[in-house]
Amino acid sequence: MRPRKIVLVIPDGVGIRNFLYTRFLDLLAAEGTEVMAWHVLPDHVLRSNDGRAVRFEPLPYVREGLAARVLRQAKIYAQLYWRYEEDAADVMLRGRRPSGGALSRVVGQTAHLLGRLVPTPDGAAWLDRSHAAAASGDDDLAPFEAFLRRERPDVVFCTHQRASRAVPALLAARKLGIPTATFIYSWDNLPKGRMAVHADRFLVWSEAMKAELLLYYPEMDPERVRVVGTPQFEPHLEPTLARPREEFLGGLGLDPARPVVCFSGDDEMTSPSDPVYLQDLAVALRKLPEPPQILFRRAPTDVSGRYAGVLARFPEITVSEPAWQAGDGDWTQVAPLPEDLGLLTNVARHCEVVVNLGSTMGMDFAVFDKPAVYICYNPPDPGRRDIMNVYRLPHFRSVHALQPVYWARSADDLGEQVRRALENPGEKSEARARWLRRTVAFPLDRASERCAAALMEL
């Protein structure tokens, strides 16, 4: 009897820490399972996995046809218009204005019109099926079918359900009768529009996310959804990654005896005003009687130079650069190095407070029962972007209901909220715990086991 084999479809570099840098591969290997990674990863990721229980094979590139491209985007619009009022879809629609060259604009406008014509659950499901049919041409699927026939996997598992690069791989697997699964990558993904890929089984973070998935896909059998949590928080509970405070902060030039506030940047599209907020934080903390130190960690995918001016004006800001590398200017190849797991976990472990614009860094700190301050005001010249709209999005409902974070509602208020969080670190402890338990399945350090078990069921 041959060993079981899983093909791990990795259509971008962003999510690899969940399945390449955690215990997931080792757990499968311990069960005698062979793992093949079908990927778009840069060379440094492959080198960092030398000796691991995984083989790597490049994922073929097939240019997406016009019909498939239109339908993939149209089903997103259909869901947004179907859930327009409930999901503050006006915010997400503004971010989807057709742009780029003439062809991209025509595709976007056609998809927008088509999605708006069928803004119902049945309409979105019909567009799902139409997209799958349009993307299933023999020429498109041929290299994927050839690979799967050669490898004969027992399961094909996609690490990121929104990536269009993964569509032909999963369609080919379904055509050949190979069981498929996909992971819902982030807490905010489902309300943003239809999944690019579909599978036999969906792995989700929590019971709340399962209910959300069934809301958006009412035609789906609940038995196809498994609650597994997410491996992304596992490194925080790995003792071998923890470094002593004196060693970690001292290595960055910070005083371990003084509190440290982390400013965590977002990507440039999500928060174009982050340099202004970092400056506001520096100004606000200078006014406190005993100013805490500032540690700045940019978003790993932000390779811009937009913070240079602020860092030059405020030399007290210490920078901890994420250990990520970009490849060939393609955002899908921006990927972490293994050492970033330890870097991030020690930032959250040793900083007292995190400040940012509503990201999951609030959860990273909540794992250590540390407070977060969410920025909730527009800079003096916000342009056309009202930052308040970010907090209208559906994934913030639990934040508004449970109030696990502090809200900085003006530049002047920013320093006050940081001071309050520093002086009363346990004030929102119970709310943080409820937020984590609602958002992520517990125990947090068993997510890899639950993911592996769900795949073995297939």
N, C-alpha and C positions, 0 to 999 in steps of 0.2 A: 504493500500500500504506500503510495507516494505521500510525502508530507503536504500539509495544507499550504496554500500560497495565497497571499494577499497582494494585490497591486494597489499601491498608494499613489493616487493622482495628486500631484503638487503643482497647481497651475500658476502659483506666484510665490514670492519669497517671504511675504509678510507673516504668514501663519505657520512657518515651519517649526517655530519653537514649541508648538503644541505637540507635534508628533515626531520630530527628529531629535529634539534636545531634552525630552523628558524620558520617563521610563517606559514609554509605550512600546518602542521597538524591542527592548529587552524582555518585556512581558510576553510579546508574541514569540520571540526566539525561545523563551523558556518552555513554551507550549509546543515547540517543534515546528513552528510556522515559518515559512520562507516569505520574506518581504522584498518586493520589487518597487522601487520608487520611480514613477513615470513623471518627469519633472521638467521645469523650465529654469532650474537653479543655476547661479553662477558657479565658477570653478571653486571658489573659496569654500562654499558650502560642501561640495563634494570632498574636498581635501580634509575638511574638519570632521568628516564622518568615515575616514579611513579606518578599517578595522571593525566598524559597526556591522551588525547583523542585517545588512540591507544591500541590495544591488541597485545601481542607478541606470536608467535608460531615458534618453531625451524624449520629451513629448513632441510628436510631430506638429508642425505648424501647418494648418490649412486655412487659407484665407476665407473668412466668413462671407457667405453669399449675401447679396443685397436683400433678398426676401427674408432670410434668417435674421439678418441684422435689424431690419424693420420690425419684424414680429417680436424679437427679443426685447426691443425697447418699447414696443406697443403694449406688451403685457404689463410692463411696469406702470405705464400711464393709466392703463385700465384699472389697476388696483388703487392707484393714488386717487383717481376720480371716484371710484366706488367708495373709498373710505375718506372722502375729502374732508368732511366736517370732523369726524371722530379722530383723525390722525394729523390734523393741522397740515394737510397735504399741500396747501398753498406755499408753505415754507420749502418743502422738497421740490415742488414744481419750479420755483424760482431758480433753484440750483441746477435744473435740468434744461435750461434754455438752450435750444440748438445752437451750436457754435462750430468753429473750425472752417474747413474749406466748403466750397459750394455743395459737393456731394454729401458731406456730413450734415450740413444744414437741411438739405432736402430729405435725407433719411430721417433726421430728427423730427422735422415738421410732419412728414408722412406718418411716422410712428405716433406722434402726439395726436394727430387727427383720428387715426384708427383706434387708439386706446380710448379716446374720448367718446367714440361712437358706441362702445360696449362697456360702460362703467358698472358692471355687475359681477357677482361671483361667477355666474355662468359664462359671461363674456371673457373674464380673465382666464378661466379654465379652458375655454375654446382657443384663446390665443396661446396658452401653454402648449396645447396639442398641435396647433398649427406651426408653432415655432419648432417643435420637435420634428414634425414632418418635413419642414423646409430644410432643416439641418441634417437630414438623414439620407442625403443623396449618396449613391454608391461611390462616386469619386471622392466625396468628402470623408466617408467612413473607411475606405479601403485600407489605408495604412494602419488605422487603429484596429480593424478586424484582423489584419494579418498578424499584428503584435499579440493580440489576445489569443488567437488560435495557436500561436507558437508557445506562449507562456502558460496557457490553460490555467488561469487563476481560479480560485474558489470564490473570491470576493474582489470587487473593485470599489475602493473607498476614496472619495474625494474630500480633501481637507478644507475646501472653501466653496460654499454653494453659490456664490455670486460670480465666479470667474467664467467668462465665456470660453476661455481656452480649454476648459474641461468638458464642454458640451459634447463634442464628437466622441470623446473617450467613453463617457457614460452611455451615450446612445448606442455605440458599437457593442458595449457589454450587454445592454438590454436586448439588442437584436440577436446576440448569440446565446441568450438565456443565462448569462452570468449574473448572480446576485450583486446588487449595487447598494452603496450607502454614501451619505454625505453628512458633513458636520456643519452646523450653523455657527459661523465663525465668531460673531460678536453679538452683544446684547442689544444692539440697535438695528440689526440687519433686516429682520422680517418686515417691519413697517415701511421700509424704503422701496419696496416693490417686489415683483415676482422673482423667484430664484431662477438663475440661468440654467442650472442643472436640476434634473429630477432623478430620484433614486427609489429603490425598494424600501429603504429604511433611512430615517432621519435621526441624527444624534443631536440632542438639544441640551441646554445648560440646566434647565429647571422645569418643575411642573408648570410654573407661570409661562415659560417659553413654549412648552408643549401646548398649553391652552391657546397661546397666541398663534402658533402655527396652524392649529385646527380652525381658528377663527378666519385666517386668511385663505385656508384651503379646506373649505367645508366638505368637499368631496372625498377627502382623505380618510382612510381607515385609521383610527387612533392606534391600532396595533403596529402600525408602521413607524411610530415615533418612540424613541427610547430616551429617557432622561439619564444623562451621563455626567453632567457638569462640564467643566472645561479644564484641560490640563494647564492652562496659562498661569494659574495661581500656585501650582504645585512647587515650583522652585522656592517660594517663600517659606515653605515648610521643610525644606531639605537642609538638614544641619550642616552638611559639608560645604554649602555655599555661604554660610554666615561667617562674616569677619568681625573681629573685635572692633568696637567703636573707635578706639584710639588709633588702630591701624588703618581703618577705612577713611575716617574723616581726616586724620593726620596726614595720610597719603595725598589728600586733595588740598592740603594747606589750610584746613579748617581747624578750629579749636574744639576738641572733643568735650571740653567742659562747658561750652556755651550751646544754646539751642540753635537748630538749623531749620530754616524754612525752605522747602523745595518749590521752585517754580517750574512746572512741567508744561512745556510748549505743546501746542496742537499743530497739525499740518497747516500749511499756508492758506488753503481754501477754507478750512473750517474756521480758523481764527486769524484773519489777516492783520488784526490789530494786536497780536501778542507782544510785539516789541513795546507798544505803548503800555500794556498792562505790566510788563516786567519793569519798565521805568516807574510806573505808578507804585509798584510794590517797593522798589528801592527807596523812593522818596518817602513813602509812608513809614517804612521801618526806621529810617534815619530820625524820624520825629519821636520815636519811642524812647523812654528814659534809659532802657538797656536794650539797644537794638539787637535782635537775633541776626545770625548769619544767613546769607542767601546762597543756595545751591541751585544752579540752573541746569535742567536737562531738556534739551530740545526734542521734538518729535523725531523719531528715527528716520522717517521718510522726508524730513525737511532738510534739504541740503542747500538752502538759500543762505545768503549772507545778511539777512534782514536784521539780525540782532547786533551787528558789529558796532553801530553807533552807540547803542545803549550800554554795551559792555565796556566801551572805551570811556564813557562818561561816569560809569559807576564801577570803579575798580574793586569794590568790596564784593561784587558778584563773582562767585566761584563757578566754573563751568565743569560739568561732568558729561562728556560727550558719549552718546550711546555707541556701543561697539557693534556697529552695522557697516556693511559695505554695499556700494551700488555697483551695478554691472551694465556697461554699454549704454548708459543713459536711459534704460528701460525701467520704469517704476516696478514692473513685475519681478525684476531681479534685485531689487533692494531687499537685503536679507540680513538677519542678525548673525553675528559670530556667537559661538557657544558661551564665550565669557560674558556676554551681555546679560545672561540670566543672573549671574552672581552680582553684576554691577547694579542691575535694577533692584534686585531684592535687598541689597545693602543700602541703596538710597532710601527705600521705603522703611527699612528696619531702623536706620539711624537718624533720619530727619524727623522732626517733631510734627510738622504740618506740611501738607501739600496745597498749593494754590494753582488752579488752572480753570479752563473753560469746559467744565462738565465732562471730563473724560473718565475712562475706567481707572485712571491713576487713583481716583478716590477710593476704588475698591482695593487696589493694591495696598494702599495705606490702611484701609479698614481691616485687612487680614491681620495687621499688627495692632489693631485697635487704635489707630492714629487718625486725628481729625483732618478733614479736607475743607477748604474754602473755595467755593465756586464763584467765579467772576460773573457778575450779572448786571453790567452797565455798559453803555456805549461810550466809546472815546469821543473827544470833542468833534472830530470829523469822521463819522462812521461811513461816509459814502452812502451807498444804497443798501448796506447790510445792517439790519437791526439785530444785534446780538441777542436781544430778548427772545426772538423767535426760536432760537436754539432750544430753549427750555419749554417750548410748547410741543416739542416732538414726543411721540408716544412713549419712548423708553424712559422718559423722565417722570412718568406718572408715579412710579413707586418712590422716586426721590421726593416729589411734592407731598405724597401721602405720608411718608415715614420721617421726612426731615432729618436725614443722617448727616447732612453737611451744613456748613455755614454759608451764608450768601453775602457777598460783597456788592452792595448796590450803588456804590459810587467810589471814585478814587479816594475820597476822604474816609469812606467806610472800610476800605480794604485793610488799613492798618489796625483799625479797631477790631475787626473780625479775627485777624491773625493774633492780636493780643489776647482776645477772649479764648481762642482755641489753645493758645500756649498756657494760659493760666488755669484753664479748666479742661484738661485733655479728656476727662471721663464724662463730660457733660452729655455728649451724644453717643456714648458707648453702646447703650442698649439699642438705639435707633440704627447705628451702624451694623450691629449684629443682625437685626431683623432684615435690613436691606440686603446684606450678603446672603442670608438664608433664603430670601425670596428670589434672588437673582441667580444663585449658583447652588447646585446640589452639594450636600455635605456627605461624608467628610471631604474636604477640599483635596486632600492628598491621595484620594482613591479614584480620581477621575480617569487616569490612564487605565486602571483595571476595569472600570466600567465601560470605557470605550472598547477595549480589547474584547471584553465579554460580549458586548453587543455585536461585534463583527463575527465572533465565533458562533453566535446563534445562527448566523446566515449560512 
